[in-house]
Structures are given as structure tokens and as C-alpha cells.
């Protein structure tokens, strides 16, 4: 007897699953979606919790080589003759963050990013966002790079010899 109602339960689940997927794609909150489609909010929430508890299939991950793509694979049919774009020397190469890894910036890249942040009219946090780093990291780089000691020439004069020259006519 339990098998008789099985098609109905599959249809009901398909109905709620379709509404759940449509709701996720919409810009409406749960209450607005239920009101627009005349669905009971409690029933929608119960099915949403059931779908949420299901094991999620992980999306396919892209495989990356440690050094990026090989030279031959990185070329497209519309390959330009030059290998370096015009602004490549000015813009630092910012490696994309990989899951569970930290990015390593060269000292030259750090200097260029800090110099860009120090330009008049630039906001430090906006520059940090542009390069995908935290503002506190850029603040630290700024302090570390400013802490480089600068050498000043100092001339030491013997005070006694200077007085002797002043008093002699």
C-alpha cells in the first residue's frame, strides 16, 4: 500500500524542488516568493530544509599546474606577436589565490603596489581591493618598506679645535 502513493510523493518533491531552484535564482526573499506564487511559507521552509540537508555534489574543480599553463598551451589562435603587454612592466602580476594557499608577492610587486597606494588621490583600501589583498596587508607593507634605514652623512668637528681657531686673531 505504501508503494501506491510513491508517484505522488515524487511529483510533490519535484514540485517543491522546482520552486526551490526558481527561488534561489530569483531576487526575492522567501516570504516574497511564497506570496507571489501563493505557496505556504511553512511548507516551503520544510522542503528547503530537507533539500539543504541533502549531500551537495561538489562542483568540478579546475586543475592548475604549479607554474601555470605551458607556453604552448597558453597561446590562442589570436596570439599577438609580443609576449608582454604595454602595461606589464607597470602593473604587478598578481597571482590568483588558490584554495588553502597563500600568495607570494615579490619585493618589486610590493613596492609597485605601495607606490600606487601612495599616489595623491588614491585610497589605500581601494588599491588593496583592486589587487585582491586585505588592506591590513598593504598597511603592513607600507610600514615595512618605510622602515628601511636611510643613511645620512655626518661630519664630526672637534669642538676644542674649532674654539681655538675662533679666538686666534
ZINOR-V722120 format. One record per pair of residues at least 12 apart in sequence whose ideal C-beta (glycine too) atoms are under 6 Angstrom apart, sorted by the first residue. I is the first residue (numbers start at 0). J is the second residue. If there is no record, write none. Layout:
# ZINOR-V722120
<<I;J> <I;J>>
This chain:
# ZINOR-V722120
<<15;46> <19;47> <19;50> <91;108> <91;111> <93;130> <109;140> <112;130> <113;140> <113;141> <113;144> <116;137> <123;137>>
